[in-house]
Amino acid sequence: MTTNALVTDSDSGPVVVTGICGRLGRDLSRVLHRKRKVIGVDRRAFVDPPGDVEHHQLDIRSSRAREIFRHGVAAVVHLGVMHDPHESSVEHHDFNVVGLQKVLEYVDLYKIPKLVLLSSANVYGPRPDNPQLIREDAPLLGAGPFSDIRDLVELDMLVNAFFWRNPGTDTVILRPAHILGTVRNAPSNYLRLDVVPTLLGFDPMMQVVHQRDVLQAIELALMPGARGIFNIGGPEPLALSKAISVLGRRAMAVPHSLAKAAVKNLFRFRLTGFPAPELDFIRYVCMVDDSKARGELGYAPLHGLEATLRAVDEERWLS
């Protein structure tokens, strides 16, 4: 269905990237603009964009956003998902769900041939009964008490339903493992700590992927004919304790009950960006089988384990 070749000039229609002003979105624009026109949509300002990237600073829920999708758009990459756990749960849910519904409406209305959603392997949920490697047909059990993951599960399911209702659009859902790099997400922030808290009695295997390998996966998803749901893994899994050791950090083991109470208080006073439910990610296994992406998309991570881990300390941008 697909090849190892990335997007070429023959696939030169404009790509709309929502949420382009996040770190992953900015990196994606720096890759894609070399090959095709990129149109960004984000309510934030785009600092130092490539000169040929067209940026619209507006909320995707705005009626003005419709005009961006109207003329000749070849593909949409949806990165416009709010992940701020301190944001009001009502605003969080409205921005994420209504925003995606608008994107789906425009893709359907203007018969845009390609849609890519960057979801997350977190939708499967960290659970004590998880298999060692989770396949794409596994149930999405990650919602639990964490509003951010509940939104991700809902977005994933909305796009999954769109996939079946709209066979004329090649729809792709990517579910990457923990993304590490210059991104300011929970896994990268956690591994940047000078002293990394762990849970006493738990040392789960973990799976990480370099942010530039996620960009590669998005490029492959944009290839003609690519469609479906794909887990995106990285190099070989490793124990959490080993990851901390490779980075030269010091681990501090804390009983789960004490850690949960401490994190709740710190989060309440905005002294941490880690909600207490995220402790389950350093307690239980949540790793994915990415053989489908390797076989059908031609995906293979380009960064080894040490390079992927050390990416959390990078502050370099792709030129």
Secondary structure, DSSP 8 states (H G I E B T S, - for coil): ---S----GGG-S-EEEETTTSHHHHHHHHHHTTTS-EEEEESS--SS--TT-EEEES-TTSGGGHHHHSS---EEEE------TTS-HHHHHIIIIIHHHHHHHHHHHTT-SEEEEE--GGGG---TT--SSB-TTS-----TT-HHHHHHHHHHHHHHHHHHH-TTSEEEEEEESEEESSS-SHHHHHHH-SEEEEETT---EE-EEEHHHHHHHHHHHTSTT--EEEEE--S--EEHHHHHHHTT-EEEEE-HHHHHHHHHHHHHTTS-S--GGGGGGGTS---B--HHIIIII-----S-HHHHHHGGG------
